Amino acid sequence: MRALLPLCPKCGILMTLKKEGERSLWTCRRCGYSEEKVQLVKREQIVHTQREKVIVVEDGGSYKAMPKTAATCPECGHNEAYYWMVQTRRGDEGMTRFYRCTKCGRTWREYH
């Protein structure tokens, strides 16, 4: 969900929220225009592809539900691995991609 902030209909700049007693008003700092606060939340349903719906679950050593990619295992040198991505650091930094060798099962990571 993203909140949409109103623009002044008279001069077009971003309005600020002010409290006057029990009322909340959107007010323009430039021209003084004001209006009652209304619900300004945009709701949007996100539709995922089947590939995005893959859930990483280890079930008795089987990783069949995980996508595969070409990656060289640092343990055995095999060139195919399962992979998944996780946000392990701050939101403004890149994702961390994890790999698991399809041959020996070694797990390693790569920062993006």
MOSULVEN-V669843 format. One record per run of one state. SS is the DSSP state (helix for helix, strand for strand, loop for the rest). FROM is the first residue (numbers start at 0). LEN is the number of residues. If there is no record, write none. Layout:
<<SS	FROM	LEN> <SS	FROM	LEN>>
This chain:
<<loop	0	1> <strand	1	2> <loop	3	3> <strand	6	1> <loop	7	6> <strand	13	1> <loop	14	1> <strand	15	5> <loop	20	2> <strand	22	5> <loop	27	6> <strand	33	3> <loop	36	4> <strand	40	2> <loop	42	8> <helix	50	3> <loop	53	5> <strand	58	1> <loop	59	2> <strand	61	1> <loop	62	5> <strand	67	3> <loop	70	9> <strand	79	7> <loop	86	9> <strand	95	6> <loop	101	5> <strand	106	5> <loop	111	1>>
